[in-house]
Amino acid sequence: MNHEDGFVLVIDQGTTGTRAALVSHNGSIVGFAYSEHSQIYPRPGWVEHDPLEIWEKVMLVIKEVIERTKVDPREIAAIGVTNQRETTVIWDPRTGQPIYNAIVWQDRRTAPQIDYLRAHYMDTIKTKTGLVPDPYFSGTKVWWLLDNVPGLRDKAAKGEVIFGTIDTWLIWNLTRGSKDVLTPERGGAHVTDYSNASRTMIFNIQRLDWDDELLEIEGRIPRDILPLPRPSSDRKFYGYTGPEISAKLFNGISIPVCGDAGDQQAALFGQAGFEVGEVKSTYGTGNFILLNIGKSITYSRSGLLTTVFYATEEKTAYYALEGSVFITGAAVQWLRDGLKIIEVSDEIEPLAASASDTGGVYFVPAFVGLGAPYWDQYARGLIIGITRGTTRRHIARAVLESIAYLTRDVLEAMISDAGLRIPRIKVDGGAAKDNFLMQFQADITGIEVWRPKVFETTSLGAAYLAGLATGFWNSLDEIRNNWALDRVFKPTMDPETRERLYRGWKAAVQRALGWAKEVPWAYGID
């Protein structure tokens, strides 16, 4: 195949939906298809997905993008996967049936286990995993499943079930039945990459392997149910598409599956963030800010996470500092679907811009607690500063401003931890299209915001990782040359106003912290 004429297929499986995209050699997305999936809320603070529905949507969008673009499957050089990271699935590898719904990264049901770990193993977990104990991560979700699904612990002990984050679930289904997989005894490639493994809270980021001590203290998780950790761009390939999937989607062509990264790491890779000090901020359901810190591990003193960025070789990785903001774009959805202040999400930008300020209103979107740098699982959302003159314009503006404030919180911590000056923030994700938000982001941080021409950098990153494994792209420099600038947002706010507004934000956050612990009965907390 002439690489310049071929494509890489990407599956970008997110919190609210799944995208399939075809990426050309010059980094253009030549076509995509998207489909939402159901959100399941069994109890306050619980969030679940149906893994089978997600897999059905994956097959649907792959079929759609190939039909729309009329690409011959023989032109597809590789498949890359990127995913909502900490969401947890356990399934029977003989039947392919999940044992329980996927427990989503936003889910808070394991708060009691986290309280226990914070009290007894805080330093151990942070040193080995780079993470701050929180229900966000996969380890305590597996613990909960083993303790609460009847018979599951016995099945796990007998090797009758396997665990994976969403990338593992998709790769296993893509390669199911193929003989050319790294784990043929599991029926499909039962693998994950180092970046996704580093989000489980049971993975040692120094040794780049599962940690037996953490498996024991986080609910006696059997090692045998865990996927094989692999590089994000794997020249050995995780496997090839299985016969059933190849026949159904690719005209019988077997395609290598060889790229995998968590969605936020993939976005930094897609932003060509290969140099130490590069920063990206992705505006999606949540907001995730990553700083490339290279091959040396730096532990945060300011409430950030140290995570694996990516790997192209076994037992070697690049690392990043990460600030995870749980709810940003989801707050806009709440305005649309919950309060019905807007009818469609795009209405929020002109509505917010129509107000000269928020009239003293601050909005803290702590719907599921607060992530970095606060890490308060008992924080809850609030709107404060309301007066008789407050209108929906002020609320809309306060919601958008909260996204920028939370991002500044993380950037302040990064500057403190890494000792670096951040010259620019590269942005992506749906809300990066919002000019009002991007300008306020520049204003409230005093840092230039750089927006690329191609917004779907998560998909690009997964494509680049898969394409590097097959030689579709030969170097990081070749990928870097594909990155193109759309617009720079420069700070215009005077420093005094910037700091005054930010002090108001910090005061509002203080009032949100710990609220659910004051009235646990209101949130279904035992």
MARRO-204401 format. One record per residue (C-alpha): x, y, z; residue in three letters; residue number from 1. Coordinates in steps of 0.5 Angstrom, whole numbers, plus 500, padded with zeros to 3 digits. Example, Ala and Ser with C-alpha at 12.3 -4.5 7.8 and 13.67 -1.06 7.14 Angstrom:
BEGIN
x_y_z_type_seq
525_491_516_Ala_1
527_498_514_Ser_2
//
This chain:
BEGIN
x_y_z_type_seq
500_500_500_Met_1
502_507_498_Asn_2
502_510_505_His_3
500_517_502_Glu_4
494_514_499_Asp_5
492_510_505_Gly_6
488_511_512_Phe_7
488_509_519_Val_8
481_508_523_Leu_9
480_511_530_Val_10
475_509_535_Ile_11
474_514_540_Asp_12
470_512_545_Gln_13
468_517_550_Gly_14
463_518_556_Thr_15
457_520_552_Thr_16
458_517_545_Gly_17
463_514_540_Thr_18
466_516_534_Arg_19
469_513_528_Ala_20
474_517_524_Ala_21
479_516_518_Leu_22
485_519_518_Val_23
489_521_512_Ser_24
497_521_512_His_25
497_529_512_Asn_26
493_528_519_Gly_27
486_530_516_Ser_28
480_527_518_Ile_29
477_525_512_Val_30
470_522_515_Gly_31
467_521_521_Phe_32
461_518_524_Ala_33
458_519_531_Tyr_34
453_516_536_Ser_35
451_517_543_Glu_36
449_511_548_His_37
445_511_554_Ser_38
447_514_561_Gln_39
444_510_567_Ile_40
444_513_574_Tyr_41
441_507_578_Pro_42
442_511_585_Arg_43
445_519_586_Pro_44
452_519_585_Gly_45
452_512_581_Trp_46
453_512_573_Val_47
453_506_569_Glu_48
454_504_561_His_49
451_498_558_Asp_50
458_495_555_Pro_51
454_491_550_Leu_52
451_498_547_Glu_53
457_501_547_Ile_54
460_495_542_Trp_55
454_496_538_Glu_56
455_503_537_Lys_57
462_502_535_Val_58
460_497_530_Met_59
455_502_527_Leu_60
460_508_527_Val_61
465_504_523_Ile_62
460_501_518_Lys_63
458_508_517_Glu_64
464_512_516_Val_65
467_507_511_Ile_66
460_507_507_Glu_67
460_515_507_Arg_68
467_516_505_Thr_69
467_510_500_Lys_70
474_508_503_Val_71
476_501_501_Asp_72
478_497_507_Pro_73
484_494_504_Arg_74
486_502_504_Glu_75
486_502_512_Ile_76
493_501_515_Ala_77
491_500_522_Ala_78
486_501_527_Ile_79
487_505_534_Gly_80
483_506_540_Val_81
482_511_545_Thr_82
477_511_550_Asn_83
474_514_557_Gln_84
479_512_561_Arg_85
477_509_568_Glu_86
471_506_566_Thr_87
471_499_568_Thr_88
468_492_565_Val_89
468_485_567_Ile_90
466_480_563_Trp_91
466_472_561_Asp_92
471_471_556_Pro_93
467_465_553_Arg_94
461_468_552_Thr_95
463_475_551_Gly_96
457_477_556_Gln_97
459_483_561_Pro_98
457_481_568_Ile_99
455_488_570_Tyr_100
454_494_567_Asn_101
460_498_566_Ala_102
462_503_572_Ile_103
463_510_569_Val_104
469_514_571_Trp_105
464_519_574_Gln_106
461_514_579_Asp_107
462_516_586_Arg_108
460_509_590_Arg_109
466_507_592_Thr_110
467_513_597_Ala_111
468_509_603_Pro_112
473_504_600_Gln_113
477_511_598_Ile_114
476_514_605_Asp_115
479_507_608_Tyr_116
485_507_603_Leu_117
486_515_604_Arg_118
487_513_612_Ala_119
492_507_611_His_120
495_507_604_Tyr_121
495_514_602_Met_122
503_515_601_Asp_123
504_508_598_Thr_124
498_509_593_Ile_125
501_516_591_Lys_126
508_513_590_Thr_127
507_507_586_Lys_128
501_510_582_Thr_129
502_517_582_Gly_130
495_518_583_Leu_131
491_521_589_Val_132
486_516_592_Pro_133
479_517_589_Asp_134
473_514_586_Pro_135
475_516_579_Tyr_136
480_510_578_Phe_137
478_503_576_Ser_138
481_499_582_Gly_139
476_501_587_Thr_140
471_499_582_Lys_141
473_492_581_Val_142
473_492_589_Trp_143
466_494_589_Trp_144
464_489_583_Leu_145
468_483_587_Leu_146
464_484_593_Asp_147
457_486_591_Asn_148
456_482_585_Val_149
453_475_587_Pro_150
458_469_585_Gly_151
463_474_582_Leu_152
469_473_587_Arg_153
469_466_586_Asp_154
468_466_578_Lys_155
475_471_578_Ala_156
478_466_583_Ala_157
477_460_578_Lys_158
479_465_572_Gly_159
472_465_569_Glu_160
472_473_568_Val_161
476_478_566_Ile_162
477_485_567_Phe_163
478_491_563_Gly_164
477_499_562_Thr_165
474_501_555_Ile_166
480_500_551_Asp_167
481_493_553_Thr_168
473_491_552_Trp_169
474_494_545_Leu_170
480_491_543_Ile_171
478_484_545_Trp_172
472_485_541_Asn_173
475_487_535_Leu_174
480_481_535_Thr_175
475_476_538_Arg_176
477_469_534_Gly_177
483_471_531_Ser_178
489_467_532_Lys_179
494_473_531_Asp_180
493_476_538_Val_181
498_477_544_Leu_182
493_473_549_Thr_183
490_467_544_Pro_184
487_464_551_Glu_185
483_469_552_Arg_186
479_469_546_Gly_187
481_476_544_Gly_188
487_480_545_Ala_189
486_482_553_His_190
491_488_553_Val_191
491_495_555_Thr_192
496_500_554_Asp_193
501_503_559_Tyr_194
497_510_559_Ser_195
490_506_561_Asn_196
493_502_566_Ala_197
496_508_570_Ser_198
489_510_571_Arg_199
487_504_575_Thr_200
490_505_581_Met_201
493_498_581_Ile_202
499_499_576_Phe_203
506_501_578_Asn_204
508_507_574_Ile_205
515_506_576_Gln_206
516_498_574_Arg_207
510_499_568_Leu_208
506_493_571_Asp_209
501_491_576_Trp_210
503_491_583_Asp_211
501_485_587_Asp_212
501_490_594_Glu_213
496_494_591_Leu_214
492_488_588_Leu_215
491_486_595_Glu_216
490_492_599_Ile_217
484_494_594_Glu_218
480_488_595_Gly_219
484_482_594_Arg_220
484_483_586_Ile_221
486_477_583_Pro_222
492_478_578_Arg_223
489_473_573_Asp_224
483_477_571_Ile_225
488_483_569_Leu_226
490_485_562_Pro_227
497_485_559_Leu_228
500_492_559_Pro_229
503_494_553_Arg_230
506_500_549_Pro_231
501_505_546_Ser_232
504_504_540_Ser_233
506_497_539_Asp_234
510_494_533_Arg_235
508_487_536_Lys_236
501_489_534_Phe_237
495_487_540_Tyr_238
492_483_534_Gly_239
488_483_528_Tyr_240
481_484_527_Thr_241
477_477_528_Gly_242
474_473_522_Pro_243
467_475_524_Glu_244
468_483_525_Ile_245
473_483_519_Ser_246
467_479_515_Ala_247
462_484_518_Lys_248
465_491_517_Leu_249
471_490_513_Phe_250
469_486_507_Asn_251
473_480_510_Gly_252
480_484_510_Ile_253
484_483_517_Ser_254
487_489_520_Ile_255
492_490_525_Pro_256
490_493_532_Val_257
496_496_534_Cys_258
495_503_537_Gly_259
491_505_544_Asp_260
491_511_549_Ala_261
487_514_554_Gly_262
483_520_551_Asp_263
487_525_555_Gln_264
494_522_553_Gln_265
492_521_546_Ala_266
490_529_545_Ala_267
496_531_548_Leu_268
500_526_543_Phe_269
495_529_537_Gly_270
497_536_539_Gln_271
504_534_538_Ala_272
506_535_545_Gly_273
512_531_545_Phe_274
517_536_548_Glu_275
518_537_556_Val_276
513_543_558_Gly_277
508_542_552_Glu_278
501_543_555_Val_279
494_541_552_Lys_280
487_542_555_Ser_281
481_538_553_Thr_282
474_541_554_Tyr_283
469_535_554_Gly_284
465_532_559_Thr_285
470_534_564_Gly_286
476_538_563_Asn_287
483_535_563_Phe_288
490_539_563_Ile_289
496_535_561_Leu_290
504_537_562_Leu_291
509_533_558_Asn_292
514_532_564_Ile_293
519_527_559_Gly_294
522_520_562_Lys_295
523_522_569_Ser_296
517_521_574_Ile_297
515_528_578_Thr_298
511_527_584_Tyr_299
506_533_585_Ser_300
506_537_591_Arg_301
499_540_589_Ser_302
494_535_588_Gly_303
496_533_581_Leu_304
496_526_578_Leu_305
503_523_575_Thr_306
501_519_569_Thr_307
504_515_564_Val_308
503_519_557_Phe_309
505_514_552_Tyr_310
510_509_550_Ala_311
513_506_544_Thr_312
517_501_547_Glu_313
516_496_552_Glu_314
518_498_559_Lys_315
519_505_557_Thr_316
515_511_558_Ala_317
514_518_557_Tyr_318
510_521_563_Tyr_319
505_527_564_Ala_320
503_531_570_Leu_321
495_531_570_Glu_322
489_536_573_Gly_323
483_532_572_Ser_324
476_537_572_Val_325
470_532_573_Phe_326
465_537_570_Ile_327
465_542_565_Thr_328
462_541_558_Gly_329
457_536_562_Ala_330
455_543_566_Ala_331
453_546_559_Val_332
449_540_558_Gln_333
445_540_565_Trp_334
443_548_563_Leu_335
440_545_557_Arg_336
437_538_559_Asp_337
436_540_567_Gly_338
435_547_568_Leu_339
433_548_560_Lys_340
436_555_560_Ile_341
438_553_553_Ile_342
435_549_548_Glu_343
442_547_545_Val_344
449_547_547_Ser_345
451_552_542_Asp_346
446_557_545_Glu_347
451_558_551_Ile_348
456_562_548_Glu_349
452_568_545_Pro_350
447_568_551_Leu_351
454_568_556_Ala_352
457_574_551_Ala_353
451_578_552_Ser_354
452_579_559_Ala_355
458_584_561_Ser_356
460_580_567_Asp_357
456_575_572_Thr_358
453_580_576_Gly_359
457_577_582_Gly_360
455_570_581_Val_361
460_564_581_Tyr_362
458_557_579_Phe_363
462_551_582_Val_364
460_545_578_Pro_365
462_540_583_Ala_366
456_535_581_Phe_367
461_529_583_Val_368
466_532_587_Gly_369
472_536_585_Leu_370
478_533_582_Gly_371
485_536_582_Ala_372
487_540_585_Pro_373
482_539_591_Tyr_374
480_532_591_Trp_375
474_533_595_Asp_376
469_527_593_Gln_377
464_530_598_Tyr_378
464_537_595_Ala_379
458_539_591_Arg_380
455_544_586_Gly_381
453_551_588_Leu_382
451_557_585_Ile_383
453_563_589_Ile_384
452_571_589_Gly_385
445_570_586_Ile_386
441_577_587_Thr_387
434_579_585_Arg_388
437_582_578_Gly_389
440_575_576_Thr_390
438_573_570_Thr_391
439_566_565_Arg_392
445_570_562_Arg_393
449_571_568_His_394
448_564_570_Ile_395
450_562_563_Ala_396
456_566_563_Arg_397
458_564_570_Ala_398
458_556_568_Val_399
463_558_562_Leu_400
467_562_567_Glu_401
467_556_572_Ser_402
471_552_566_Ile_403
476_557_565_Ala_404
477_558_573_Tyr_405
478_550_574_Leu_406
483_550_569_Thr_407
487_556_572_Arg_408
487_552_578_Asp_409
490_546_575_Val_410
495_551_571_Leu_411
497_554_578_Glu_412
499_547_581_Ala_413
503_545_575_Met_414
507_551_575_Ile_415
508_550_582_Ser_416
510_543_581_Asp_417
514_543_575_Ala_418
518_550_576_Gly_419
516_551_569_Leu_420
513_557_565_Arg_421
508_555_561_Ile_422
508_560_555_Pro_423
502_557_551_Arg_424
496_552_552_Ile_425
494_548_546_Lys_426
486_547_547_Val_427
482_542_544_Asp_428
475_539_545_Gly_429
468_541_543_Gly_430
468_547_548_Ala_431
475_550_545_Ala_432
470_552_539_Lys_433
467_557_544_Asp_434
471_564_542_Asn_435
468_567_549_Phe_436
470_561_553_Leu_437
477_561_550_Met_438
478_569_551_Gln_439
476_568_558_Phe_440
481_563_559_Gln_441
487_567_556_Ala_442
484_573_560_Asp_443
484_569_567_Ile_444
490_565_566_Thr_445
494_571_563_Gly_446
497_565_558_Ile_447
496_565_550_Glu_448
491_560_548_Val_449
493_556_542_Trp_450
487_553_538_Arg_451
489_548_532_Pro_452
485_547_526_Lys_453
483_540_527_Val_454
479_540_534_Phe_455
479_532_534_Glu_456
486_531_537_Thr_457
484_525_541_Thr_458
482_521_535_Ser_459
489_524_531_Leu_460
493_522_537_Gly_461
490_515_537_Ala_462
491_515_529_Ala_463
498_517_530_Tyr_464
500_512_535_Leu_465
497_506_531_Ala_466
500_509_524_Gly_467
507_509_528_Leu_468
507_502_529_Ala_469
505_500_522_Thr_470
510_505_519_Gly_471
504_509_516_Phe_472
508_515_519_Trp_473
515_514_521_Asn_474
517_519_526_Ser_475
515_524_531_Leu_476
517_530_526_Asp_477
513_527_521_Glu_478
507_528_525_Ile_479
509_535_528_Arg_480
509_537_521_Asn_481
502_536_521_Asn_482
500_540_526_Trp_483
497_547_524_Ala_484
494_553_528_Leu_485
487_556_527_Asp_486
487_562_532_Arg_487
491_565_538_Val_488
487_568_544_Phe_489
492_573_547_Lys_490
490_576_554_Pro_491
487_583_555_Thr_492
484_583_562_Met_493
488_587_567_Asp_494
492_584_572_Pro_495
488_587_578_Glu_496
481_585_575_Thr_497
484_578_574_Arg_498
486_577_581_Glu_499
480_580_584_Arg_500
475_575_580_Leu_501
480_569_581_Tyr_502
479_571_589_Arg_503
472_571_588_Gly_504
472_564_585_Trp_505
477_561_590_Lys_506
472_563_596_Ala_507
466_560_592_Ala_508
470_553_592_Val_509
471_554_599_Gln_510
463_554_600_Arg_511
462_548_596_Ala_512
468_543_599_Leu_513
465_537_603_Gly_514
458_539_603_Trp_515
456_532_601_Ala_516
459_530_608_Lys_517
455_535_612_Glu_518
448_532_609_Val_519
450_525_606_Pro_520
443_522_606_Trp_521
441_527_601_Ala_522
446_524_596_Tyr_523
445_516_598_Gly_524
452_516_602_Ile_525
452_511_607_Asp_526
//
